[in-house]
Amino acid sequence: SSGINAECPLRPGFTGEISNVMALDCGAAYVILGHSERRHVFNESDQQIGRKTKAALEKGLTVIACIGEKQMEREDGKTIEVCIRQLEAFKSNVSDWSKVVVAYEPVWAIGTGKVATPEIAQETHHDIRNWMKDNLGENIAEAVRIIYGGSVNGKNCVNLSKQPDIDGFLVGGASLKPEFIDIINCNKA
């Protein structure tokens, strides 16, 4: 189970939100933080996301830490700069990286039908892993799963999964379709 937004001001109930306590009570083990919808629709800052990360980890949830650039940022050659800025907010609030999964989701690919080519996704995942080696240490960099999200489907999942730094997927809309089973099984291909 996974919650989408598991931090609320000091109490378990807050209208329209799901607290860490509520998520745990429902059996959730993971929480998705930093997703582009929260960043760009609800204007959550890197600092807010960092605080939510710390609170979720303190309650025992595993954090799926979402990072990714908008189309204009990609076109301006700022992909890794944006990802690093977002990773820094997580880094400042994580004491145990075994409880974190990093999800690279290029915003321009989420729900658009556009998908980063396997080469583009691999290059970014490789850069993220290198940043982790330089800033967190080689053991953490090798142990942390870095997953890809952004219009993953039954047709592109096999080629994406063959990339050495892509450790799985964060699947959105395709999880509601029969092809989801193909995505689940793509590593067996």
Accessible surface in RSA format (square Angstrom, percent):
REM  Atomic radii and reference values for relative SASA: ProtOr
REM  Chains: A
REM  Algorithm: Lee & Richards
REM  Probe-radius: 1.40
REM  Slices: 20
REM RES _ NUM      All-atoms   Total-Side   Main-Chain    Non-polar    All polar
REM                ABS   REL    ABS   REL    ABS   REL    ABS   REL    ABS   REL
RES SER A   1   101.42  85.7  45.62  60.9  55.81 128.6  26.88  57.2  74.54 104.4
RES SER A   2    61.15  51.7  28.02  37.4  33.14  76.3  27.68  58.9  33.47  46.9
RES GLY A   3     6.90   8.5   0.00   N/A   6.90   8.5   6.90  18.9   0.00   0.0
RES ILE A   4    88.74  50.5  86.58  64.5   2.16   5.2  86.58  62.3   2.16   5.8
RES ASN A   5     8.90   6.1   8.47   8.2   0.43   1.0   5.68  13.7   3.22   3.1
RES ALA A   6     0.33   0.3   0.07   0.1   0.25   0.6   0.07   0.1   0.25   0.7
RES GLU A   7    52.39  30.1  46.11  34.9   6.29  15.0   5.46  10.6  46.93  38.3
RES CYS A   8    16.34  12.4   0.07   0.1  16.27  38.2   1.01   2.5  15.33  16.5
RES PRO A   9    74.81  54.5  60.59  55.2  14.21  51.7  71.56  59.1   3.25  20.2
RES LEU A  10   188.67 105.1 146.75 105.0  41.92 105.4 158.91 111.6  29.75  80.1
RES ARG A  11   133.24  55.9 126.58  64.5   6.66  15.8  51.26  70.1  81.98  49.7
RES PRO A  12    73.34  53.5  72.11  65.7   1.22   4.5  72.97  60.2   0.37   2.3
RES GLY A  13    40.06  49.4   0.00   N/A  40.06  49.4  30.93  84.9   9.13  20.5
RES PHE A  14    80.94  40.5  72.83  45.1   8.11  21.1  75.38  45.7   5.56  15.9
RES THR A  15   139.20  99.0 111.65 113.2  27.54  65.6  84.16 113.0  55.03  83.2
RES GLY A  16    77.34  95.4   0.00   N/A  77.34  95.4  41.56 114.1  35.78  80.1
RES GLU A  17    46.03  26.4  36.70  27.8   9.33  22.2  10.77  20.8  35.26  28.8
RES ILE A  18    76.98  43.8  76.97  57.3   0.01   0.0  76.97  55.4   0.01   0.0
RES SER A  19     4.89   4.1   4.89   6.5   0.00   0.0   4.89  10.4   0.00   0.0
RES ASN A  20    10.73   7.4   9.70   9.4   1.03   2.5   2.26   5.4   8.47   8.2
RES VAL A  21    67.68  44.5  65.73  59.5   1.96   4.7  66.66  57.9   1.02   2.8
RES MET A  22    73.96  38.3  71.23  47.1   2.73   6.5  72.79  61.9   1.17   1.5
RES ALA A  23     4.01   3.7   0.37   0.6   3.64   8.3   4.01   5.6   0.00   0.0
RES LEU A  24    66.22  36.9  51.03  36.5  15.19  38.2  51.28  36.0  14.94  40.2
RES ASP A  25   127.83  89.5  93.22  92.8  34.61  81.8  19.91  46.9 107.91 107.6
RES CYS A  26   108.94  82.4  74.68  83.3  34.26  80.5  31.21  79.1  77.73  83.8
RES GLY A  27    52.56  64.8   0.00   N/A  52.56  64.8  33.90  93.0  18.65  41.8
RES ALA A  28    10.37   9.5   5.35   8.3   5.01  11.4   5.35   7.5   5.01  13.3
RES ALA A  29    50.20  46.2  44.58  68.8   5.62  12.8  48.84  68.8   1.36   3.6
RES TYR A  30    74.61  34.8  74.61  42.4   0.00   0.0  40.52  30.5  34.08  42.0
RES VAL A  31     0.00   0.0   0.00   0.0   0.00   0.0   0.00   0.0   0.00   0.0
RES ILE A  32    20.94  11.9  20.34  15.2   0.60   1.4  20.34  14.6   0.60   1.6
RES LEU A  33     3.52   2.0   2.70   1.9   0.82   2.1   3.52   2.5   0.00   0.0
RES GLY A  34     2.44   3.0   0.00   N/A   2.44   3.0   0.00   0.0   2.44   5.5
RES HIS A  35    24.17  13.2  24.17  16.8   0.00   0.0  10.61  10.9  13.57  15.8
RES SER A  36    13.30  11.2   9.69  12.9   3.61   8.3   5.38  11.4   7.92  11.1
RES GLU A  37   102.85  59.0 100.86  76.3   1.99   4.7  31.41  60.8  71.44  58.3
RES ARG A  38    32.72  13.7  32.72  16.7   0.00   0.0   8.39  11.5  24.33  14.7
RES ARG A  39    19.70   8.3  12.15   6.2   7.55  18.0   8.95  12.2  10.75   6.5
RES HIS A  40    72.18  39.5  47.52  33.0  24.67  63.1  42.60  43.9  29.58  34.4
RES VAL A  41   102.71  67.6  79.43  71.9  23.29  56.1  83.49  72.5  19.23  52.1
RES PHE A  42   122.17  61.1  98.25  60.9  23.92  62.3 102.66  62.2  19.51  55.8
RES ASN A  43   118.98  82.1  99.53  96.2  19.46  46.9  29.68  71.4  89.31  86.3
RES GLU A  44    16.35   9.4   9.17   6.9   7.18  17.1   5.33  10.3  11.03   9.0
RES SER A  45    45.24  38.2  35.47  47.3   9.77  22.5  40.23  85.7   5.01   7.0
RES ASP A  46    18.96  13.3  14.01  13.9   4.94  11.7   4.96  11.7  13.99  14.0
RES GLN A  47   120.39  67.3 113.30  82.8   7.09  16.9  56.15 119.5  64.24  48.7
RES GLN A  48    66.72  37.3  65.84  48.1   0.88   2.1  11.02  23.5  55.70  42.2
RES ILE A  49     0.54   0.3   0.54   0.4   0.00   0.0   0.54   0.4   0.00   0.0
RES GLY A  50     0.10   0.1   0.00   N/A   0.10   0.1   0.10   0.3   0.00   0.0
RES ARG A  51   133.57  56.1 129.66  66.1   3.91   9.3  62.79  85.8  70.78  42.9
RES LYS A  52    12.27   6.0  12.27   7.5   0.00   0.0   9.41   8.5   2.86   3.0
RES THR A  53     0.05   0.0   0.05   0.1   0.00   0.0   0.05   0.1   0.00   0.0
RES LYS A  54   105.68  51.6 105.29  64.6   0.40   0.9  48.53  43.7  57.15  60.9
RES ALA A  55    27.63  25.4  23.70  36.6   3.93   8.9  26.85  37.8   0.78   2.1
RES ALA A  56     0.02   0.0   0.02   0.0   0.00   0.0   0.02   0.0   0.00   0.0
RES LEU A  57    32.69  18.2  16.96  12.1  15.73  39.5  17.40  12.2  15.29  41.1
RES GLU A  58   124.93  71.7  86.71  65.6  38.21  91.0  46.00  89.0  78.93  64.4
RES LYS A  59   108.94  53.1  91.24  56.0  17.69  42.1  45.98  41.4  62.96  67.1
RES GLY A  60    42.61  52.6   0.00   N/A  42.61  52.6  27.52  75.5  15.09  33.8
RES LEU A  61     0.01   0.0   0.00   0.0   0.01   0.0   0.00   0.0   0.01   0.0
RES THR A  62    15.55  11.1  15.55  15.8   0.00   0.0   4.60   6.2  10.95  16.5
RES VAL A  63     0.00   0.0   0.00   0.0   0.00   0.0   0.00   0.0   0.00   0.0
RES ILE A  64    17.30   9.8  17.30  12.9   0.00   0.0  17.30  12.5   0.00   0.0
RES ALA A  65     0.15   0.1   0.15   0.2   0.00   0.0   0.15   0.2   0.00   0.0
RES CYS A  66     2.09   1.6   2.09   2.3   0.00   0.0   2.09   5.3   0.00   0.0
RES ILE A  67     3.15   1.8   0.00   0.0   3.15   7.6   2.88   2.1   0.27   0.7
RES GLY A  68     4.83   6.0   0.00   N/A   4.83   6.0   0.42   1.2   4.41   9.9
RES GLU A  69     0.00   0.0   0.00   0.0   0.00   0.0   0.00   0.0   0.00   0.0
RES LYS A  70    90.86  44.3  90.64  55.6   0.21   0.5  40.68  36.6  50.18  53.5
RES GLN A  71    67.85  37.9  65.22  47.7   2.63   6.3  39.55  84.2  28.30  21.5
RES MET A  72   126.05  65.3 123.39  81.7   2.65   6.3 110.66  94.1  15.39  20.4
RES GLU A  73    45.44  26.1  45.11  34.1   0.33   0.8  16.57  32.0  28.88  23.6
RES ARG A  74    60.28  25.3  52.25  26.6   8.03  19.1  20.55  28.1  39.72  24.1
RES GLU A  75   114.21  65.6  75.50  57.1  38.70  92.2  39.86  77.1  74.34  60.7
RES ASP A  76    83.15  58.2  54.36  54.1  28.79  68.1  16.50  38.8  66.65  66.5
RES GLY A  77    66.09  81.5   0.00   N/A  66.09  81.5  35.21  96.6  30.88  69.1
RES LYS A  78    89.64  43.7  89.45  54.9   0.19   0.5  38.09  34.3  51.55  54.9
RES THR A  79    14.24  10.1  13.50  13.7   0.74   1.8  13.01  17.5   1.22   1.8
RES ILE A  80    54.03  30.7  52.75  39.3   1.28   3.1  52.75  38.0   1.28   3.5
RES GLU A  81   108.13  62.1 101.21  76.6   6.92  16.5  43.70  84.5  64.43  52.6
RES VAL A  82     7.76   5.1   7.25   6.6   0.52   1.2   7.76   6.7   0.00   0.0
RES CYS A  83     0.00   0.0   0.00   0.0   0.00   0.0   0.00   0.0   0.00   0.0
RES ILE A  84    52.98  30.1  52.98  39.5   0.00   0.0  52.98  38.2   0.00   0.0
RES ARG A  85   121.06  50.8 113.62  57.9   7.44  17.7  69.04  94.4  52.02  31.5
RES GLN A  86     2.37   1.3   2.33   1.7   0.04   0.1   0.00   0.0   2.37   1.8
RES LEU A  87     0.22   0.1   0.22   0.2   0.00   0.0   0.22   0.2   0.00   0.0
RES GLU A  88    65.06  37.4  64.57  48.8   0.49   1.2  32.93  63.7  32.13  26.2
RES ALA A  89    14.98  13.8   5.80   8.9   9.18  20.9  14.39  20.3   0.59   1.6
RES PHE A  90     0.19   0.1   0.19   0.1   0.00   0.0   0.19   0.1   0.00   0.0
RES LYS A  91    70.50  34.4  61.85  37.9   8.65  20.6  27.81  25.0  42.69  45.5
RES SER A  92    92.36  78.0  52.08  69.5  40.28  92.8  36.21  77.1  56.15  78.7
RES ASN A  93    36.51  25.2  24.87  24.0  11.64  28.0   6.17  14.9  30.33  29.3
RES VAL A  94    17.42  11.5   0.00   0.0  17.42  42.0   1.21   1.1  16.21  44.0
RES SER A  95   119.41 100.9  79.02 105.5  40.39  93.0  54.92 117.0  64.48  90.3
RES ASP A  96    69.12  48.4  65.11  64.8   4.01   9.5  30.11  70.9  39.01  38.9
RES TRP A  97    17.03   6.8  11.93   5.8   5.09  12.0   8.81   4.7   8.22  13.3
RES SER A  98    96.69  81.7  55.87  74.6  40.82  94.0  55.81 118.9  40.88  57.3
RES LYS A  99    69.75  34.0  69.74  42.8   0.01   0.0  37.12  33.4  32.63  34.8
RES VAL A 100     4.73   3.1   0.04   0.0   4.69  11.3   0.04   0.0   4.69  12.7
RES VAL A 101     6.29   4.1   6.29   5.7   0.00   0.0   6.29   5.5   0.00   0.0
RES VAL A 102     0.08   0.1   0.08   0.1   0.00   0.0   0.08   0.1   0.00   0.0
RES ALA A 103     0.00   0.0   0.00   0.0   0.00   0.0   0.00   0.0   0.00   0.0
RES TYR A 104     0.00   0.0   0.00   0.0   0.00   0.0   0.00   0.0   0.00   0.0
RES GLU A 105    12.22   7.0  10.87   8.2   1.36   3.2   2.69   5.2   9.53   7.8
RES PRO A 106     0.00   0.0   0.00   0.0   0.00   0.0   0.00   0.0   0.00   0.0
RES VAL A 107    35.34  23.3  29.94  27.1   5.40  13.0  29.94  26.0   5.40  14.7
RES TRP A 108    30.74  12.3  20.18   9.8  10.56  24.8  29.77  15.9   0.96   1.6
RES ALA A 109     0.00   0.0   0.00   0.0   0.00   0.0   0.00   0.0   0.00   0.0
RES ILE A 110    43.28  24.6  30.51  22.7  12.77  30.8  30.63  22.1  12.64  34.3
RES GLY A 111    77.47  95.5   0.00   N/A  77.47  95.5  39.70 109.0  37.76  84.6
RES THR A 112    75.56  53.7  39.56  40.1  36.00  85.8  48.29  64.9  27.27  41.2
RES GLY A 113    65.57  80.9   0.00   N/A  65.57  80.9  36.81 101.0  28.76  64.4
RES LYS A 114   118.06  57.6 110.18  67.6   7.87  18.7  75.55  68.0  42.50  45.3
RES VAL A 115    46.54  30.6  29.97  27.1  16.57  39.9  29.97  26.0  16.57  44.9
RES ALA A 116     0.85   0.8   0.00   0.0   0.85   1.9   0.44   0.6   0.41   1.1
RES THR A 117    62.43  44.4  59.79  60.6   2.64   6.3  59.78  80.3   2.65   4.0
RES PRO A 118    31.15  22.7  31.15  28.4   0.00   0.0  31.15  25.7   0.00   0.0
RES GLU A 119   120.02  68.9 112.98  85.5   7.04  16.8  66.79 129.2  53.23  43.5
RES ILE A 120    55.65  31.7  54.99  41.0   0.67   1.6  55.54  40.0   0.11   0.3
RES ALA A 121     0.00   0.0   0.00   0.0   0.00   0.0   0.00   0.0   0.00   0.0
RES GLN A 122    28.10  15.7  28.10  20.5   0.00   0.0  19.47  41.4   8.63   6.5
RES GLU A 123   111.01  63.7 105.07  79.5   5.95  14.2  36.19  70.0  74.82  61.1
RES THR A 124     5.37   3.8   4.39   4.4   0.98   2.3   1.37   1.8   4.00   6.0
RES HIS A 125     0.00   0.0   0.00   0.0   0.00   0.0   0.00   0.0   0.00   0.0
RES HIS A 126    82.72  45.2  82.72  57.5   0.00   0.0  56.14  57.9  26.57  30.9
RES ASP A 127    48.00  33.6  43.86  43.7   4.14   9.8   7.46  17.6  40.54  40.4
RES ILE A 128     0.00   0.0   0.00   0.0   0.00   0.0   0.00   0.0   0.00   0.0
RES ARG A 129    14.65   6.2  14.65   7.5   0.00   0.0   8.44  11.5   6.21   3.8
RES ASN A 130    52.96  36.5  52.61  50.8   0.36   0.9  18.59  44.7  34.38  33.2
RES TRP A 131    18.95   7.6  13.85   6.7   5.10  12.0  14.94   8.0   4.00   6.5
RES MET A 132     0.00   0.0   0.00   0.0   0.00   0.0   0.00   0.0   0.00   0.0
RES LYS A 133    72.16  35.2  59.97  36.8  12.19  29.0  22.33  20.1  49.83  53.1
RES ASP A 134   124.60  87.3  86.57  86.2  38.03  89.9  25.65  60.4  98.96  98.7
RES ASN A 135    56.58  39.0  32.72  31.6  23.85  57.4   6.79  16.3  49.79  48.1
RES LEU A 136    30.47  17.0   9.13   6.5  21.35  53.7  16.48  11.6  13.99  37.7
RES GLY A 137    31.64  39.0   0.00   N/A  31.64  39.0  29.17  80.1   2.47   5.5
RES GLU A 138   112.93  64.8 105.59  79.9   7.34  17.5  28.11  54.4  84.81  69.2
RES ASN A 139   131.23  90.5 122.33 118.2   8.90  21.4  33.62  80.9  97.61  94.3
RES ILE A 140    56.00  31.9  54.06  40.3   1.94   4.7  55.85  40.2   0.15   0.4
RES ALA A 141     0.00   0.0   0.00   0.0   0.00   0.0   0.00   0.0   0.00   0.0
RES GLU A 142   100.56  57.7  77.35  58.5  23.21  55.3  38.50  74.5  62.05  50.7
RES ALA A 143    80.93  74.4  48.97  75.6  31.96  72.7  59.10  83.2  21.83  57.8
RES VAL A 144     6.03   4.0   1.36   1.2   4.67  11.3   5.09   4.4   0.95   2.6
RES ARG A 145   114.21  48.0 112.18  57.2   2.04   4.8  42.81  58.5  71.41  43.3
RES ILE A 146     0.00   0.0   0.00   0.0   0.00   0.0   0.00   0.0   0.00   0.0
RES ILE A 147    13.33   7.6  13.33   9.9   0.00   0.0  13.33   9.6   0.00   0.0
RES TYR A 148     0.00   0.0   0.00   0.0   0.00   0.0   0.00   0.0   0.00   0.0
RES GLY A 149     0.00   0.0   0.00   N/A   0.00   0.0   0.00   0.0   0.00   0.0
RES GLY A 150     4.35   5.4   0.00   N/A   4.35   5.4   0.77   2.1   3.58   8.0
RES SER A 151    25.30  21.4   5.32   7.1  19.98  46.0  18.10  38.5   7.20  10.1
RES VAL A 152     7.13   4.7   0.35   0.3   6.78  16.3   0.35   0.3   6.78  18.4
RES ASN A 153    45.90  31.7  45.90  44.4   0.00   0.0  11.90  28.6  34.00  32.9
RES GLY A 154    19.61  24.2   0.00   N/A  19.61  24.2   4.13  11.3  15.48  34.7
RES LYS A 155   189.31  92.4 161.32  99.0  27.99  66.6 110.62  99.6  78.69  83.8
RES ASN A 156    25.62  17.7  22.22  21.5   3.40   8.2  23.44  56.4   2.18   2.1
RES CYS A 157     0.54   0.4   0.54   0.6   0.00   0.0   0.00   0.0   0.54   0.6
RES VAL A 158    46.08  30.3  46.08  41.7   0.00   0.0  46.08  40.0   0.00   0.0
RES ASN A 159    81.34  56.1  80.46  77.8   0.88   2.1   8.73  21.0  72.62  70.2
RES LEU A 160     0.69   0.4   0.69   0.5   0.00   0.0   0.69   0.5   0.00   0.0
RES SER A 161    22.68  19.2   6.37   8.5  16.32  37.6   3.61   7.7  19.07  26.7
RES LYS A 162   141.48  69.0 109.94  67.5  31.54  75.1  72.53  65.3  68.94  73.4
RES GLN A 163    37.04  20.7  33.41  24.4   3.63   8.6   0.02   0.0  37.02  28.1
RES PRO A 164   108.66  79.2  74.38  67.8  34.28 124.6  86.45  71.4  22.21 138.0
RES ASP A 165    15.98  11.2  15.98  15.9   0.00   0.0   0.00   0.0  15.98  15.9
RES ILE A 166    10.23   5.8   0.06   0.0  10.17  24.5   0.06   0.0  10.17  27.6
RES ASP A 167    58.30  40.8  31.23  31.1  27.07  64.0  16.01  37.7  42.28  42.2
RES GLY A 168    16.29  20.1   0.00   N/A  16.29  20.1  14.97  41.1   1.32   3.0
RES PHE A 169    36.23  18.1   9.11   5.6  27.12  70.6   9.11   5.5  27.12  77.6
RES LEU A 170    28.53  15.9  25.90  18.5   2.62   6.6  26.48  18.6   2.04   5.5
RES VAL A 171    31.00  20.4   8.73   7.9  22.27  53.7   9.64   8.4  21.36  57.9
RES GLY A 172    52.39  64.6   0.00   N/A  52.39  64.6  40.80 112.0  11.59  26.0
RES GLY A 173    50.92  62.8   0.00   N/A  50.92  62.8  33.67  92.4  17.25  38.6
RES ALA A 174    11.17  10.3   5.59   8.6   5.58  12.7   5.77   8.1   5.39  14.3
RES SER A 175    42.06  35.5  25.31  33.8  16.75  38.6  12.19  26.0  29.87  41.9
RES LEU A 176   159.87  89.0 123.95  88.7  35.92  90.3 130.69  91.8  29.18  78.5
RES LYS A 177   115.11  56.2 108.15  66.4   6.96  16.6  58.59  52.7  56.53  60.2
RES PRO A 178   125.76  91.7 106.35  96.9  19.41  70.6 119.97  99.1   5.79  36.0
RES GLU A 179    48.90  28.1  43.25  32.7   5.65  13.5  23.33  45.1  25.56  20.9
RES PHE A 180    63.52  31.8  63.52  39.3   0.00   0.0  63.52  38.5   0.00   0.0
RES ILE A 181    98.18  55.9  96.14  71.6   2.04   4.9  96.52  69.5   1.67   4.5
RES ASP A 182    75.67  53.0  69.43  69.1   6.24  14.8  15.42  36.3  60.24  60.1
RES ILE A 183     8.26   4.7   4.27   3.2   3.99   9.6   4.27   3.1   3.99  10.8
RES ILE A 184    98.55  56.1  73.29  54.6  25.25  60.9  80.48  58.0  18.06  49.0
RES ASN A 185    54.15  37.3  50.57  48.9   3.58   8.6  17.88  43.0  36.27  35.1
RES CYS A 186     6.34   4.8   0.59   0.7   5.74  13.5   3.49   8.9   2.84   3.1
RES ASN A 187   108.89  75.1  79.10  76.4  29.79  71.7  30.49  73.4  78.40  75.8
RES LYS A 188   172.15  84.0 134.29  82.4  37.86  90.2  97.07  87.4  75.08  80.0
RES ALA A 189    98.80  90.8  30.84  47.6  67.96 154.6  68.09  95.9  30.71  81.3
END  Absolute sums over single chains surface
CHAIN  1 A     9649.0       7409.9       2239.0       5345.4       4303.5
END  Absolute sums over all chains
TOTAL          9649.0       7409.9       2239.0       5345.4       4303.5
